[in-house]
Amino acid sequence: MTKPPIDAQARRAIAPVICYPNTTLPDPHLPDLLNAFKGFTKTAEITVPPRDARSFRVPAGGAFRITSVEAPQVGDLNLWHGNDLGERFFSGKTRALHGTHVTTGDRLWSTLPALRPMATIIEDTLNWYGLDDFGGGVHDVIGTRCDPYTGHLLAGDDYHYCCHSNLLRALAAELDQPLDQLEHHIHDVLNVFMCTGFTRDTGQYFMKASPVRPGDYITFFAEIDLLGALSACPGGDCSASHSSDIATCAPLLVEVFEGEKPSHWSPPDPSPYSRTHGV
């Protein structure tokens, strides 16, 4: 390590500036969405087996809920536009706009050039958790997803039931296409129910036992037509390990709801930016 300059402490003491102040983001009108949701009826139910994934579809103006059943379990969620895999969940921009962890009232944003809300979180039974003394929070957009490539890099083995592979199999089954034609569409996830953060001393990504319990859920209002895939992570509640068959794992439940759309609501348009990029 280089020797600190004499003004090192003064440099560290400079106050931070929020990169993307979010007070001017469009108002999701959460009360209206919740009121509409109360009149919805369930139209589909999908059980995601442990160490596996399943796909589901939600029409614009509908909703979907992910529930922990049987035992504490975390899930990795991918979302795409229902008719265009090229528009998908943008975890990095969601993180920049809302923070490292999302909860009620936050939105999941899509990739450039559309950059529009794909889904709005309207219910979260874990919104009481906040940030703990370790800096950990629930529902993160900082992790990528467990994958066989990193597993091979770090441990030298090939584990086939990590979330990346699970999500890929689910997407391939939904679209009836070969795995190798779809793998590039698997993307960084929303880690549903997962409790994570960064260590204060080394800045490393950590996980800890999820506070989720059977019956806890998170509900999303679909802003556009959605194709989703959810993996029940092989880490179980991620209290000790992942990408292996060691952890105790449980299924997750996905429910899809439809009903009369809120009167104020219409599907968001793609970003109105001119796309001229200075030319």
Secondary structure, 3 states (H helix, E strand, C coil): CCCCCCCHHHHHCCCCCCCCCCCCCCCCCHHHHHHHHHCCEEEEEEEECECCEEEEEECCCCEEEEEECCCCCCEEEEEEECCEEEEEECHHHHHHHHCCECCCCCEEEECCCCCCEEEEEEEECCCCCCCCCCCCEEEECCCCCCCHHHHHHHHCCCCCCCHHHHHHHHHHHHHCCCHHHCHHHCCCCEEEEEEEEECCCCCCEEEECCCCCCCCEEEEEECCCEEEEEEECCCCCCCCCCCCCCCCCCCEEEEEEECCCCCCCCCCCCCCCCCCCCC
